[in-house]
């Protein structure tokens, strides 16, 4: 019987979404083991017991997997940011592709799916992130004296890990981290209060910007690029953290869009106009929905710079999208979804099913919520997945980006707009 503290030998058979290795005990019980590799033979100790699964920590590696390699970062295994530095990148990317299919099948109920086209690996494993966000902790003592510490809050283990550099971040971010920390200490000493979370942001022009708490609105916009053309983005607005992989994503989505019989583009989570700029087909009408006023201002500016007409609606998607889809020609409409990690609001999904735009392109950084939403959209064959692609936007971590194209099944009864 497995219980807390039980030690057992375990062979790892797969890597689950989130990065943990998965093995089965002699009685068939599922055991998840962080920082394991497929093929590892391990001595582990049960650290968490649940009805349907167990978690364990590695006591000894009895026989290492051939995929094991030395980690690049001295903090790997302790800071919680990375999941795969201990295995080859080939093994990591293969695991992520399998995890995507498994989630779409298990959560989304989608067993018949097209091949990944493309499966886009990361060209750079380290130094790629253009953003780093650190949280403050209580005062600590080190070579600089007693001061505020910044790092990652590891919620699963209720502990804090101080960060002074991160190999995933662009060099310019690490070069400016010390300056940002000294600024935090100065603010703490002057005001006797915690300044708030620290965000460092590198832009395409090689500059690094940092701020505490919410992004200030009275600062110059960042210079970024789409299709090698400059765009302006507010400091606090969403932008993909891996520019090289994001550029590949934009190219693929534009290629998909050019193949479609669509003359209307609706971007339901428009931000600063990223996808309206990336998809350069000659649309008769573009509609961008975004609730953040500064992002709307940036979108208007960026689109005007390229003489791309676009109607911008400053509302939440769940409020604006039903009204828009009701009035637009469903048969010629491409709806683009790029929601936050939590996925689409249920009202967004219901409006899609009611007005049934012919094409839906869904870009997701969380395959679990993507699968949940697809279970609703693809139920009873209302929509079918026409194209599927994976982009490793976050190498060495447990995360990845997914893009897919849905097409409405027009043989079913369709609710017409009135």
Number of C-alpha atoms within 10 A of each C-alpha: 7 15 13 13 13 12 17 15 18 23 21 21 16 20 26 19 18 13 25 22 24 22 26 17 15 11 8 8 15 15 24 24 26 19 19 30 29 21 19 22 20 24 18 21 22 20 15 15 15 8 6 8 12 22 20 23 19 17 13 13 15 13 12 16 18 12 16 18 14 10 15 12 16 10 16 16 16 11 19 17 16 21 21 27 21 21 21 17 18 10 15 24 22 13 18 23 18 14 20 22 19 19 20 22 16 15 17 23 17 19 11 11 14 12 12 17 13 15 16 17 20 19 12 14 18 18 16 22 23 23 21 21 16 19 20 20 19 10 14 13 10 9 5 8 9 11 19 21 22 24 20 18 18 14 9 7 8 7 10 20 18 16 15 12 18 19 16 24 21 21 20 18 27 20 12 18 22 13 11 20 17 14 16 25 19 15 14 15 13 9 9 10 12 18 19 16 17 22 22 22 23 25 19 14 11 13 13 21 16 20 20 20 13 12 15 12 11 8 9 11 16 21 18 18 17 16 14 8 10 15 24 18 27 24 27 17 15 14 17 14 18 21 19 14 22 20 16 15 23 18 16 17 20 17 14 15 19 13 9 14 13 23 16 20 27 27 24 25 23 28 27 29 27 22 22 24 20 17 20 13 18 13 17 12 16 19 19 28 25 23 16 15 14 18 23 23 17 20 27 19 17 21 18 12 11 11 9 16 15 20 12 19 19 17 18 16 25 18 14 18 25 18 14 18 20 19 12 18 18 23 17 18 24 26 25 22 22 19 20 15 13 12 20 22 15 12 14 19 17 15 19 21 19 16 22 28 26 22 26 24 23 20 23 24 22 18 26 21 21 26 24 18 19 22 19 17 22 20 14 11 11 19 24 21 19 15 18 19 22 23 25 26 28 23 26 26 19 19 20 21 21 23 24 21 22 23 19 24 17 12 7 10 8 16 12 12 14 6
